[in-house]
Amino acid sequence: MRFHPVISIIIGLIIAIFIGFMLKLILGLNSPFFGVINFQIGVTIFALGAFITTFLAKEEKIEYGIYFTVILLTIYIIAGLFNDTNIYTSYYVQTGVFIGTIVGYVFSAIVGSYLGITIQEQLQKNTEKNIEKN
């Protein structure tokens, strides 16, 4: 099924946030000392959500994955404002980790969107081949 881009973004957000909560609950990683694992969970969430958003949209465009990323990053930043766990003593280290995290999430979302476009094109080619055979 193909959806309007806004609906596909909402579906991607719902699925990504749900999977993120499930991974956090299953792995029990609420401690700030599990930064690398939390980052990997975030990368997975952003890539999967951008993939779903792009795959379900009527038009396959990386833009929809980027829109998804901007919305989810906004939620991530707002949630981070209320979280007082700061394990870094230096402001520069904290800022560097924050910027690196955002860059990693954006890059993973772009890769997820690209995979959504590529897989959709392959599915369309296979469908056309099957139609020609019949």
Residue pairs with C-beta under 8 A, 6 or more apart in sequence:
1 56
2 56
2 57
2 58
3 11
3 56
3 57
3 58
4 57
4 58
5 53
5 57
5 58
5 59
5 64
5 67
7 56
8 52
8 53
8 54
8 55
8 56
8 57
8 64
9 53
9 64
9 67
9 68
9 71
11 52
11 53
11 56
12 49
12 50
12 52
12 53
12 56
12 68
13 49
13 68
13 71
13 72
15 48
15 49
15 52
16 45
16 46
16 48
16 49
16 52
16 68
16 72
17 45
17 72
17 75
19 44
19 45
19 48
20 41
20 42
20 45
23 41
23 44
23 45
24 30
24 41
27 37
27 41
29 37
29 38
29 41
32 85
32 86
32 87
33 87
35 87
35 97
39 101
39 104
42 76
42 101
42 104
42 105
43 104
43 105
43 108
44 108
45 72
46 69
46 72
46 105
46 106
46 108
46 109
46 112
47 108
47 109
47 111
47 112
47 115
48 112
49 68
49 72
49 109
49 112
50 65
50 66
50 68
50 69
50 108
50 109
50 110
50 111
50 112
50 113
50 116
51 65
51 112
51 113
51 115
51 116
52 116
53 64
53 65
53 67
53 68
53 113
53 116
54 60
54 61
54 62
54 64
54 65
54 112
54 113
54 116
54 117
54 120
55 116
55 119
55 120
57 64
60 116
60 117
60 120
60 121
61 117
62 110
62 113
62 114
62 117
64 113
65 109
65 110
65 112
65 113
65 116
66 106
66 109
66 110
66 113
68 109
69 105
69 106
69 109
69 110
72 105
73 102
73 105
73 106
76 105
86 94
88 94
88 97
